[in-house]
Amino acid sequence: MELTHALQAAAVAALKADAALAALIAGRVFDRVEPNAVFPYVNLTGFQLVQDDADCVDGAEVFFDVHVWSQAVARTEAAEIAGAVRSVLHGADLVLPGFDLLLIEHRDTRYLRDPDGVINHAVVTVRALVDAQYS
């Protein structure tokens, strides 16, 4: 399995399995968001793989974003959901078939109000350091 796909699948599974996050978004974790999706929800996007090889190491640094979407009047709901996403993924013990996850950490969270003036949006950026497994 390709590395970013393996990381995305593991992150989605972890987010869907977390009871605290599920209570906030009713399990709505998406790869591609349908036009009539019910708010609030999160989606994963923007994967960037940076090769990070060294002697005898086939490594990579991967960055990805988890977008939080809310229509609540204040940004409080988006902030609560973003905090739950951070709690799930920061330091998580994700299983990536064919790879060793050395580190996964929260890098930053940005809070935005969409131009429509209604939707609150948070972007949680995650960084992972990964090494390929060898038999």
C-alpha positions in Angstrom: 0.0 0.0 0.0 1.2 3.5 -0.8 2.4 5.4 2.3 0.0 8.3 2.3 -2.9 6.0 1.6 -1.9 3.8 4.5 -1.5 6.8 6.8 -4.9 8.2 5.7 -6.7 4.9 6.3 -5.1 4.6 9.8 -5.9 8.2 10.7 -9.6 7.9 9.5 -10.0 4.6 11.5 -8.6 6.3 14.6 -10.8 9.3 14.3 -13.9 7.2 13.7 -13.1 4.9 16.7 -12.8 7.8 19.2 -15.9 8.1 21.4 -15.3 11.7 22.3 -14.9 12.8 18.7 -17.9 10.7 17.6 -20.0 12.5 20.2 -19.1 15.8 18.6 -19.5 14.9 14.9 -21.7 11.7 15.0 -18.9 9.8 13.2 -18.9 12.1 10.2 -15.2 11.6 9.0 -14.9 12.0 5.2 -12.3 11.7 2.5 -14.5 13.4 -0.1 -17.4 15.5 1.3 -20.8 15.2 -0.5 -22.6 18.4 -1.3 -25.4 17.9 1.2 -23.2 16.7 4.1 -24.7 17.4 7.6 -22.6 19.7 9.8 -20.4 19.4 11.8 -17.9 17.0 10.2 -14.2 16.6 9.5 -12.4 15.6 6.3 -8.8 14.7 5.6 -7.0 16.3 2.7 -3.7 17.9 1.5 -1.3 15.0 2.0 2.4 16.0 1.3 5.2 13.4 1.3 8.7 14.6 1.7 11.4 11.9 1.1 13.8 11.8 4.1 16.3 9.0 3.4 19.5 8.3 5.3 22.0 5.5 5.3 20.0 2.2 5.5 16.8 4.2 6.1 14.0 4.6 3.6 12.2 7.4 5.4 9.6 10.0 4.8 8.0 12.9 6.5 4.3 13.3 5.8 2.1 16.3 6.5 -1.7 16.3 6.2 -4.6 18.4 7.2 -7.8 17.5 9.0 -10.4 20.1 8.2 -13.2 20.8 10.7 -16.5 22.3 9.5 -19.2 23.7 11.7 -22.2 26.0 11.3 -22.5 26.8 15.0 -22.8 30.6 15.6 -19.5 30.8 17.5 -16.3 29.1 16.7 -16.5 27.1 20.0 -17.9 24.0 18.3 -15.1 24.0 15.7 -12.5 24.5 18.4 -13.9 21.6 20.5 -13.8 19.3 17.5 -10.3 20.4 16.5 -9.1 19.8 20.0 -10.6 16.3 19.9 -8.9 15.6 16.5 -5.6 16.8 18.1 -6.1 14.5 21.1 -6.7 11.5 18.8 -3.8 11.9 16.4 -1.0 13.5 18.5 1.2 10.7 19.6 -1.2 8.0 18.3 0.0 4.4 17.9 -1.3 3.9 14.3 -0.6 0.7 12.4 0.6 1.3 8.9 1.0 -2.0 6.9 4.5 -2.0 5.4 5.8 0.9 7.4 7.0 1.9 10.8 5.4 5.0 12.2 8.2 6.6 14.2 6.3 9.8 15.2 2.9 11.5 14.6 2.3 14.9 16.1 0.1 17.9 16.0 1.9 20.8 14.2 -0.7 23.6 14.3 -4.3 24.5 14.2 -5.7 27.5 12.3 -9.2 28.9 12.9 -11.1 30.6 10.1 -14.5 32.0 9.3 -15.5 31.1 5.7 -16.3 34.0 3.4 -20.0 33.1 3.6 -19.9 34.4 7.2 -21.7 31.3 8.5 -19.3 28.4 8.4 -16.6 28.1 11.0 -13.5 26.2 9.8 -10.5 24.8 11.6 -7.5 23.2 9.9 -5.5 20.8 12.1 -2.1 20.0 10.5 -0.4 16.8 11.5 3.2 15.6 10.8 4.3 12.0 10.7 7.7 10.5 10.4 7.7 7.0 8.7 10.2 4.4 7.8 9.7 1.5 5.4 9.8 -2.0 6.9 12.1 -4.6 5.4 11.7 -8.4 5.7 
